[in-house]
Amino acid sequence: MTQSAMEDSTNNANRENYLNYILDQLSELENFTFRKMIGGVGFFRDELMFGAIIGGKLRFWAPKACAEKHGATSYFLTEWAKQSCEVPESVAGNKTVLKSWAERSISLLEKAREWA
C-alpha cells in the first residue's frame, strides 16, 4: 500500500470515528437523520439541514450572534446558503448541551421556513 493510500485509509477511519462519536452524542435527539454527502455529512430533521460535519468540524445553523457569543467562528455554507457556526468541542462533548444547540438550530430553521 502506498503512503498516500495509507493516509487516505487513516483519514477515512478518523472521519467515520468522528461521525460515530457525534451520532452517539446526538442519540437523545429525536427524529433526525444524517446523509453522507460530497465533502461531509449533513444532519436533517424534516428535510431541513440543521448541521453538518465539514472538514472534520461539526457545524450547526445559527445566527451570527450565537456564534460570537460562544466564541465560535461563523461562516456561510454556500451550498445551503445558511449561516452556521462551528460547534465548540466543549459543547460537542456534552450530550445535554449539544442536544439543546441542535434543537435551537432546528427551531430557528422551522421558523424561517414558516416565514418564507
ABEGO torsion letter per residue (X at the ends): XBAAAAAAAAAAAAAAAAAAAAAAAAAABBGBBBBBBBGEBBBBBGGBBABBBBGGBBBBBBBAAAAAAAGBBBBBBAAAGBBBBBBBAAAAABAAAAAAAAAAAAAAAAAAAAAX
